[in-house]
Amino acid sequence: MANYENQIKNAVEKYEALLRSQLQRVEKINAAGDAVDYSKMNKIVIGICGGDGIGPIITDASKKVLEYLLSDDVKSGKIEFKVIDGLTIENRVKHMQAIPDEVMEELYKCDVILKGPTTTPRAGDPWPNIESANVAMRKKLDLFANVRPVKVPDKGIDWTFFRENTEGSYAVGSQGVNVTDDLALDFCVTTTEGCNRIARLAYEYARKNGKNRVSIVTKANIIKTTDGKFLRLCEEVGKEYPEIETDNWFIDIMTAKLVDEKRRTAFQVFILPNLYGDIITDEAAEFQGGVGTAGSANIGKKYAMFEAIHGSAPRMITEGRGKYADPCSMLRATVMLLSHIGYQAESDRLARALDICMFEEKKLVVTGRDTGATCEEFTAYVNETLKKI
């Protein structure tokens, strides 16, 4: 057997540094205070961060809708928009940072952020392997909950997914260890407070919205330590909500049950670790019309960020099809943003307008090509519909 002592020693040193950084993070999240109360704020700053690819196009569409819905409070100074550039892949590579420092400083000045898709380099791309801007933003702003609703009324689907956003297999995804040329290890992170706070947010949402079932999704039968901890702690929180039924499912069978027409309509609220939540919400979005129709919220105690769940579609830009980008994902995220900052009536109006435009009237359809409406045309259609509600 080969002597691997040096390789093991190097790997242990990297692992020790990783453990120390995660323990520091545990102390930080344990010390976090209560969530911000937007109703007590004199001014709410909404950051508009376009990202790259089709991001600036669809983000600008949402900004136009927000300007219309919040026009009175914009005029009075209660709402301020801050446009933040610099999250393009070119600028991030230039600084070799997932989020350049000067961009991050501007983000810290916002209360909530509407963020367009950003390009994450992968194998074969012409870009260096820098970390995902999404992952970096979630870490820096401690946006621990990724909330993704999926609603298809004619199929009886009304799901809300609470994906843990800062831990799991994504927490240190760029810090794995190549022990030797033949052995590579990555890490999965689960903390007590990380589990408790995502579970509590999900159950509070269920209680406030009249939901009577919460499903916890893991692979705790195989990933016994981290997934086992996640399941156990979520179930403990669930006991504090006796009016809500709690059940648990393994991720593999849950992916099957979402396509089971006899079973899927019974599901309401889901709690999932990071990786599983990322995968299954893309599957769920397909029922609604694809990832281009779905938005998501990233919630923390001090900050919140709202985004589409799809990527930056750089090919649409290179092929000259950017103006045909579908804004529905960002508009759905905008529905959640409005609700989060206390503008529930405006949120409900926008949600209703989108239902009319996307599912009922369908006077304009976005196809991503010149066979359908442009982003600008569809956004104008939504704004005109809002005026009638």
C-alpha positions in Angstrom: 0.0 0.0 0.0 1.3 3.5 -0.9 2.4 5.9 1.8 -0.2 8.7 1.9 0.9 10.4 5.1 1.7 13.7 3.5 -1.5 13.8 1.5 -3.5 12.9 4.6 -1.7 15.6 6.6 -2.4 18.3 4.0 -6.1 17.2 3.8 -6.5 17.3 7.6 -5.0 20.8 7.8 -7.6 22.0 5.2 -10.4 20.2 7.0 -9.3 21.8 10.3 -9.4 25.3 8.8 -12.9 24.5 7.4 -14.1 23.3 10.7 -12.9 26.4 12.5 -14.6 28.7 9.9 -17.9 26.8 10.2 -17.8 27.0 14.0 -17.3 30.7 13.8 -20.3 30.9 11.5 -22.3 28.9 14.0 -21.5 31.4 16.7 -22.5 34.2 14.4 -25.9 32.8 13.5 -26.6 31.8 17.1 -26.1 35.5 18.1 -28.3 36.9 15.4 -31.2 39.1 16.7 -34.8 39.3 15.6 -36.0 39.8 12.1 -36.4 43.3 10.8 -39.8 44.9 11.0 -40.4 46.8 7.8 -43.5 48.5 9.1 -41.3 50.5 11.5 -38.8 51.7 8.9 -38.9 55.3 7.7 -37.5 54.3 4.3 -37.1 51.0 2.5 -34.3 50.8 0.0 -34.9 48.3 -2.8 -31.7 47.3 -4.7 -32.1 46.6 -8.4 -29.2 44.3 -9.3 -29.4 43.2 -13.0 -26.8 40.5 -13.1 -25.8 39.5 -16.6 -27.1 37.8 -19.7 -30.9 38.4 -19.8 -30.8 39.5 -16.2 -30.8 43.3 -16.7 -33.7 43.0 -19.2 -36.1 41.1 -17.0 -35.0 43.0 -13.9 -35.8 46.3 -15.5 -39.2 44.9 -16.4 -39.9 44.2 -12.7 -38.6 47.7 -11.8 -41.1 49.3 -14.1 -43.9 47.3 -12.4 -42.7 48.2 -8.9 -42.5 51.9 -9.9 -46.1 51.8 -11.0 -47.4 49.9 -7.9 -45.4 51.9 -5.4 -45.5 55.3 -7.1 -47.0 57.2 -4.2 -44.5 55.9 -1.7 -41.6 56.5 -4.1 -42.8 60.2 -4.4 -43.0 60.5 -0.6 -39.6 59.0 0.0 -40.8 55.9 1.8 -39.4 53.7 -1.1 -36.1 54.3 -2.7 -34.6 52.3 -5.6 -30.9 51.8 -5.8 -29.6 50.5 -9.1 -26.5 48.3 -8.6 -24.3 47.3 -11.5 -21.2 45.1 -11.4 -22.4 41.5 -11.1 -21.6 40.7 -14.7 -19.3 37.7 -15.2 -16.8 40.1 -16.8 -16.5 42.3 -13.7 -16.5 39.4 -11.3 -13.7 37.8 -13.2 -11.8 41.1 -13.4 -11.8 41.2 -9.6 -11.6 37.4 -9.2 -14.4 37.6 -6.7 -17.9 36.1 -6.7 -19.2 39.5 -5.7 -16.6 42.4 -6.0 -16.1 44.3 -2.8 -17.5 47.6 -4.1 -20.7 45.8 -5.3 -21.1 44.1 -1.9 -20.8 47.5 -0.1 -23.7 48.8 -2.2 -25.8 45.7 -1.5 -25.3 46.2 2.3 -26.9 49.6 1.9 -30.2 48.0 0.7 -33.0 46.4 2.7 -34.2 44.1 0.0 -32.7 43.2 -3.4 -34.3 42.3 -6.7 -31.5 40.4 -8.4 -31.2 39.2 -12.0 -29.6 35.9 -13.0 -25.8 35.7 -12.9 -23.5 33.4 -14.8 -21.7 30.7 -12.7 -18.6 29.3 -14.5 -18.5 25.5 -15.0 -16.2 23.1 -16.6 -15.5 24.0 -20.3 -16.5 27.6 -19.9 -13.9 30.3 -20.8 -14.1 31.8 -17.3 -12.1 31.0 -14.2 -13.8 28.9 -11.5 -15.1 31.6 -9.2 -17.8 30.9 -6.8 -21.5 31.4 -7.6 -22.6 35.0 -7.0 -25.9 33.6 -5.6 -24.1 31.4 -3.1 -21.8 34.2 -2.1 -24.7 36.6 -1.6 -26.7 34.1 0.5 -23.7 33.6 2.7 -22.7 37.3 3.1 -26.3 38.4 3.8 -27.1 35.2 5.7 -30.2 34.6 3.5 -31.0 31.3 5.1 -34.3 30.5 3.5 -35.0 30.1 -0.2 -38.8 30.2 -0.7 -40.2 29.0 -4.0 -44.0 28.9 -4.6 -45.5 26.9 -7.5 -49.2 27.2 -8.3 -51.1 25.5 -11.1 -54.8 26.0 -10.3 -56.2 23.7 -13.0 -54.0 20.8 -11.8 -54.8 21.4 -8.1 -51.2 22.3 -7.4 -50.4 24.9 -4.7 -47.0 24.2 -3.3 -44.5 26.3 -1.3 -41.0 25.1 -0.9 -38.7 26.2 2.0 -35.2 25.3 0.9 -32.4 25.8 3.5 -30.1 28.2 1.7 -26.7 28.5 3.5 -25.8 25.0 4.6 -26.0 21.4 3.3 -23.9 20.3 0.3 -23.6 23.8 -1.0 -22.2 25.5 2.1 -18.5 24.8 1.3 -18.9 23.6 -2.3 -15.8 25.2 -3.5 -13.7 24.1 -0.6 -13.5 20.3 -1.1 -10.2 18.5 -0.9 -8.4 16.6 -3.6 -6.6 14.2 -1.2 -4.8 12.5 -4.0 -5.3 12.2 -7.8 -7.6 9.3 -7.0 -9.6 10.6 -4.1 -11.6 13.8 -3.7 -13.9 14.8 -0.8 -16.6 17.4 -0.4 -18.5 18.3 2.8 -22.1 18.7 3.9 -22.8 21.1 6.8 -25.8 21.0 9.1 -26.2 23.2 12.2 -28.8 23.3 15.0 -29.8 26.9 14.4 -29.7 26.4 10.6 -32.3 23.7 10.9 -34.4 25.4 13.6 -34.8 28.7 11.7 -35.8 27.2 8.3 -38.3 24.9 10.0 -39.8 27.7 12.1 -40.2 30.0 9.0 -42.0 27.2 7.1 -44.3 26.4 10.0 -45.1 30.0 10.6 -45.9 30.5 6.9 -48.2 27.4 7.1 -50.0 28.7 10.1 -50.5 32.3 8.8 -51.7 31.0 5.4 -54.1 28.3 6.6 -52.0 25.4 5.5 -52.4 22.2 7.4 -49.6 20.0 6.1 -45.8 20.3 6.1 -43.6 17.7 4.4 -39.9 17.3 5.4 -37.8 16.0 2.6 -34.4 14.4 3.2 -32.3 11.2 2.6 -32.0 10.5 6.3 -32.0 6.8 5.8 -28.7 7.0 4.0 -27.1 10.4 5.0 -27.7 9.6 8.6 -25.7 12.3 10.4 -26.5 15.6 8.6 -29.8 14.7 7.0 -30.7 12.8 10.2 -30.1 15.9 12.2 -32.1 18.1 9.8 -35.1 15.7 9.9 -35.0 15.3 13.7 -34.9 19.1 14.4 -37.5 20.0 11.9 -39.9 17.4 13.5 -39.2 18.9 16.9 -40.2 22.3 15.7 -43.3 20.8 14.1 -44.5 19.6 17.5 -45.0 23.3 18.4 -47.7 23.5 15.7 -50.1 20.7 16.7 -52.8 21.9 14.2 -50.4 21.2 11.3 -49.8 17.6 10.1 -46.1 16.8 9.7 -44.8 14.0 7.5 -41.4 13.1 6.1 -40.3 11.8 2.7 -37.1 10.7 1.1 -36.0 12.9 -1.8 -36.0 10.1 -4.3 -39.6 9.1 -3.7 -40.7 12.7 -3.4 -39.5 13.4 -6.9 -41.8 10.6 -8.1 -44.8 11.7 -6.0 -44.7 15.2 -7.5 -45.6 13.7 -10.9 -48.2 11.3 -9.3 -51.6 13.0 -10.2 -53.4 11.1 -7.4 -51.0 12.2 -4.6 -49.4 15.5 -5.5 -52.4 17.7 -4.8 -52.2 16.8 -1.1 -48.8 18.4 -0.7 -48.7 22.0 0.6 -45.5 23.2 2.3 -42.1 21.5 2.0 -38.9 21.9 4.0 -35.7 20.6 2.4 -31.9 20.8 2.7 -30.1 23.0 0.2 -29.2 20.5 -2.6 -32.5 18.6 -2.6 -34.4 21.9 -2.6 -32.5 23.2 -5.6 -33.3 20.1 -7.7 -36.9 19.5 -6.7 -38.0 23.1 -7.1 -36.8 23.1 -10.7 -38.9 19.9 -11.3 -41.9 21.6 -9.6 -41.6 24.7 -11.7 -42.1 22.6 -14.9 -45.7 22.1 -13.9 -46.2 25.8 -13.9 -44.6 26.3 -17.3 -40.9 25.9 -16.7 -38.2 27.7 -14.6 -38.9 30.8 -16.7 -42.2 31.3 -14.9 -41.0 30.8 -11.3 -39.5 33.3 -8.9 -37.9 32.8 -5.5 -37.3 34.6 -2.2 -34.1 34.5 -0.2 -34.9 35.5 3.3 -32.7 36.4 6.2 -33.3 38.3 9.5 -31.8 41.6 8.2 -31.8 41.3 4.4 -33.8 39.6 1.7 -33.2 39.0 -1.9 -35.7 38.1 -4.7 -34.8 36.5 -8.0 -35.8 34.2 -10.8 -34.9 30.5 -10.4 -33.4 30.2 -13.9 -30.0 31.1 -15.2 -28.7 34.1 -17.2 -29.3 32.5 -20.7 -26.2 34.0 -22.3 -27.1 32.2 -25.6 -30.2 34.4 -26.0 -27.9 37.4 -25.8 -25.3 36.1 -28.3 -28.1 35.1 -30.7 -29.7 38.5 -30.4 -32.9 37.3 -28.7 -32.5 39.1 -25.4 -35.5 41.4 -26.0 -37.7 38.2 -26.1 -36.7 37.1 -22.6 -39.6 36.1 -20.4 -40.0 38.4 -17.4 -42.6 36.2 -15.6 -40.0 34.7 -13.3 -38.8 38.1 -12.0 -42.4 39.3 -11.8 -43.3 36.3 -9.6 -40.3 37.2 -7.5 -41.6 40.7 -7.3 -44.9 39.4 -5.9 -43.0 37.9 -3.0 -40.9 41.1 -2.5 -44.0 43.2 -2.1 -45.5 40.8 0.4 -42.3 40.6 2.3 -42.0 44.4 2.9 -45.6 44.7 3.9 -47.3 45.7 0.7 -49.7 42.8 0.6 -52.5 44.5 -1.4 -50.0 45.4 -4.1 -48.6 41.9 -4.0 -52.0 40.4 -4.4 -52.8 42.7 -7.3 -49.6 41.7 -9.2 -50.2 38.0 -8.5 -53.7 38.3 -9.9 -52.5 40.2 -13.0 -50.0 37.5 -13.7 -52.6 34.8 -13.4 -54.7 36.7 -15.9 -51.9 37.3 -18.3 -50.2 33.9 -18.0 -53.1 31.5 -17.6 -56.4 33.1 -18.4 -56.5 35.8 -21.1 -53.1 35.0 -22.7 -53.4 37.9 -25.1 -49.6 37.8 -25.4 -47.3 34.8 -25.0 -43.6 35.0 -24.6 -41.7 32.2 -26.5 -38.1 33.5 -26.2 -38.1 34.1 -30.0 -39.7 36.4 -32.5 -42.7 34.0 -32.6 -43.9 35.6 -29.4 -44.1 38.9 -27.5 -41.0 40.9 -26.4 -40.2 41.3 -22.7 -41.2 45.0 -23.0 -44.5 44.2 -24.6 -45.5 41.6 -22.0 -44.5 43.9 -19.2 -46.7 46.6 -20.7 -49.5 44.0 -20.9 -49.1 43.3 -17.1 -49.1 47.0 -16.2 -52.3 47.5 -18.3 -53.9 44.6 -16.6 -53.0 46.0 -13.2 -54.8 49.2 -13.9 -58.0 47.2 -14.3 -57.7 45.4 -10.9 
